[in-house]
Amino acid sequence: MDELARLAGISVRTLRFYRERKLIPPPRREGRIAWYDDRHLARLRTITALLERGHTLNGIAELAEAFDHGRDVGELLGMEPPTDETPVRLTPEELAERFAGEDTPENLAAAMDLGYLGTDGQQIVHISRRLLDVSTALVREGIPLAEVLRAGKEVRTHADALADLFADLILRHAPEEALHRLRPLARSVVDAELSLAMDRLLRKKHETADERDGKAAGADEA
């Protein structure tokens, strides 16, 4: 227990408290000896990360129970099952392979906070294959997963605002049943506008680069 507390950066007293609250699973026992392993250390580091993000111990206890009993963490976070997105089931090893070196307790806590990750028995469930594939691709391009998750949180804020805009537009002129039928149109508008926005951004950067090169050439001639 002393060694586990030291590695987790907490006091033995805190560790005993977590055990009493059942925030970590019991150790493996051999006679009078209790053995802790990497799973306990990972859980303690995740608890620390969740506390730093403002979660309460009661909320963390619910999340811990979900992990230990195979309940869906997304359910605890108030996430309804997605209607268009396809969930992905992964083993912890498969998740680690996708995000080699980036599957830290802090990033796990952030993904849980967003509702991206849940559990089902011994498997991890990601709420969306498209989001998982995009996150994997960005990380493989060298972008830290923590930054990807922060961007995802900001994008969600804008996406919620866009959804409210389209819902208000549709409900002012059509029955509520039309929301599901017309949602592909909303996605098409957002996709087209984002594509055009990227075109404008790239064109502006290209023009700025040409202008900078022109000034440099003029300076060289002078």
Secondary structure, DSSP 8 states (H G I E B T S, - for coil): -HHHHHHHTS-HHHHHHHHHTT-S---EEETTEEE--HHHHHHHHHHHHHHHTT--HHHHHHHHHHHHHT--HHHHTT----SSS--EEE-HHHHHHHTTTT--HHHHHHHHHHT-EEEETTEEEES-HHHHHHHHHHHHTT--HHHHHHHHHHHHHHHHHHHHHHHHHHHTTS-TTHHHHHHHHHHHHHHHHHHHHHHHHHHHHHHHHHHHHHHHHHHHH-
